């Protein structure tokens, strides 16, 4: 993918980095200056499509990353664990690492309070887009192999890969995430949804050794509204204003106060 790369993680509460490709004249890698502007009508269908694209891109990115970290012959899936609960033990060195996406939570840290105005090198507003929102995607990671020892070995390989790099590396980002110039934060053992014990009860299958893996990913704005046209004329008008009417002041007047 060509064009400058975007890093939403440098965005603060009032700014956002220029969007790659959509605005060729923006300053690469520099935060765009922002000012509040009238919010554009929100199209729910477009937002759902963007978020659905993010989920699919994260799945394919995680698969590409784990494929370089796990032993050859290991399958990587994203199925509901209930579909795997009844399978026969896998042949040795042909295990499955399954990542079940069970929770999506919006990350409100650093969210801009208003739509973002993107400016070019000359300081002119080139477009307006919504603030970049990010989400915590929580996966339940399980291993299915010939026995508990090999399953623990597979989960240990996932932990080891995270220890070496606690971000989803740029070279493995797929789809719309390919424009990012920095990896996506990953955490093991934490999820905003809380402990996964309740999840096992909801799935209705026996609890087994598992990891909580949470990736924080942005849903990049897909719409860029053109800015308002520049002012090309200023019209001044004058009118005669009548002088204000001056009311006469009341004279001081003595009054009698009767006390009872």
N, C-alpha and C positions, 0 to 999 in steps of 0.2 A: 504494500500500500504506500502510495507516494504522498508528499505534502508534509507540512510540519506536524509534530506530534503534540498531543494535548495532555496536560497533567492537572486533573481537577483537584488533586490534593494540595496544590498551592493556593487554592481559592479560599479567601477569608470570608467573614460574615458580610462583607460589602463588595466583594470583587470576584472575578472569574477570569481564568486564562482564556485567551482567544480560542475559538473552535477551529480545529484543523480542517483544511480543505474547503469548508463552507465560506471562509472569508480569506481569500488569498492575500489581501493587503494587510492583514493584522500582524502585530509584532509577535514573532515566534518566541514562545516561552516567557512572555511578559504579561503581567496581570492587566486586564482591561479596566479602565476607569469606569465606574458605574454611578448612575444617578437614578432615583426612582422614576418610573414612567407608568403610564396607564397600562393596567394588565390586559393582555389580549384574551379574548374568549377562549376558554379551555375546551378542547375537544377530547372527550373521554376515550373515544376509540383510538385516537393517536397515542395517548398515554399508555393504554393497555398494550398496544402493539410494541411500543418502545421497551416497556418492562419485560414483556414476553421475549423480546429479542435479547435483552440483557441476560435473562435466565438461561437461554439456549447457548449464548456465547460463553457464559461462565462454565457451564457443563463441559463444552468442548475444550475450553482452556484448561480446566482441571484434568480432563482426560489426557490432553497432550502433555501436561506437566508430570502426572503420575506415570505415564508410559515410559518416561526417561528415568524414573526412580525405582520402579518395582522390577522384580525378577522377570526374565523373559517367560512368556507363556501365561502371565497373569492377566485375567480379564478384568475390565473396569466397567462397572454398570451404574445406573442411576435409578434402579427399580425400587418399588416398595418392598421392604424386607419380608412382608407376608408372602410374596411370590417366591422367595428363596427358602422359606422355613422348612418346606417339605422335600427339598432336593436331597439326593443321595450324596454322601461324602465325595468331594472332588478328588480326581487323581492327584498324586503328589506332583508339586510344581506346576499345577494347573488351577490354582485357586482363583477366587473372585474377590475383588475389593469393590464394595458397593457403597455409593454415596446417595443417601436418600434426603432430598431437600424437603425439610419439614416446617421451616419457618422463614418468613421474609419480614424484616422490620426496617422501617425508615430510619436512617441515621440523620439526626437533626443537628449534630455538631457542625458549626461553621456554615450553616445554610444561610444564603443571602436572603435578606428581608424583602427584596424587591427585584423585579426583572432587571436584567443586565444589559447595559449599552456597551457594545463593542466598538472601539475606535481604531482607526488606522494610524500609521506613523505620523500623519499630520495632525492628529487629534480630532479628526472628523468622525462622527458617528456613522458607522456603516450598516449596522443592524441591531436589532433588539431581540433577545431570547430569554426564556425563562431561566431561573436559577438552576444550576446543576444539582440534582438531588442524588443522594447515594443511599444504598440499602445494605443491611446486614443479611447475608444469605447463609442460613445455618443448615449444615448437613450432618446426618447421622452416618458415620463411617463404620461399616462392619466388614468382616472378612469371613469367607466361606471356603474351606480347604479340606484337606484329608484328615485333619485333627486340630485340636486346640493349639498344639505347639506351632504348627505351620500358620494358623490364623494369627497367633500372637506375633509371629515373625513378620507377617505382612503388615499388621498394624504398626509394629515397631519401625518398619521401613518408612511408613508415612510420617511417623514422628521424627525419624532421622532426617527425612527430606525437609521437613518444616524447620528443624533445628539449624540446618545449613542455610536456609533462606526463608524468612518469615513473611515473604511476599510471593504472590503468584507472578513469576518472572515475565517480563515484557515479551520475550521471544516466544512465549507460549500463549499469548493473548490472541483470541480469534474474533472474527466478525467485526462489529463496530468498535470493540475494545482495542483493536489493532492500532488505533490512532494515539493511544496513550503512550507517554514517554517514561512512565514509571510503573512498577509493579503494583498489584492490588494487595492491601493488607490482609493477612490470614492469621487466625488465632485458633489454637487447639485447646480444648478444655473449657471454652467459654462460649455461651450463646445468650443473647438477650431474652430468649424464651425461658431461661432457667434450666434446671436439671432435666435430663431426658427420661427419668424414671417414669414420669406420668405418660410419656410417649409410648413406652413399651406396653403399658396397660391399655392405651387406646388402640394399639396395633393388635392386641390380643394374642401375642406370641411370647414365649419365654424370653426373659432377658438374657443377653449374651454380651461378651466383651465388645465394646464399641468406643469410638472417639467422637467428640463434638468438634466439628470443623466449621469455622465461620469466616466467610470471605466478604469484605466490604467493597462494593462495586458501584460505579456511577451509572445512572441512566441519562445518557447525553441528550440534550435537547435536539429534536429533529426539525423544529420549525424556527426560522429566523425571520422576524418581521422587519420590513423596510422601515427606516426612520421616517419621522414626519418631514415633509418638504421644508426646505429652508425658507426663512422670511425674505421676500423679494421687494416688499414695499411697506412703508409705515405712513399712515394717514393721520394727520393732526387736525383737530377742529377746535374752533373757539366759539364761545357764546357769551352774551352779556348776562351777568349775574346781578340781580337786583340787590341793593344795599339792605342789610338786615334792619328790621324795624326795632327802634330803640324804645322801650317802654319806660314811662316816667317812674322814678323811684318813689316809693311810699314814704311819707313823712312819719317821723316818730310820733306815736300817739300814746298818751297816758291812759291807763286803765285802772279801775279800782278792783281790788281783790277783797272779798268778804270772807272772813274765817268764822267758822261755827264751832 
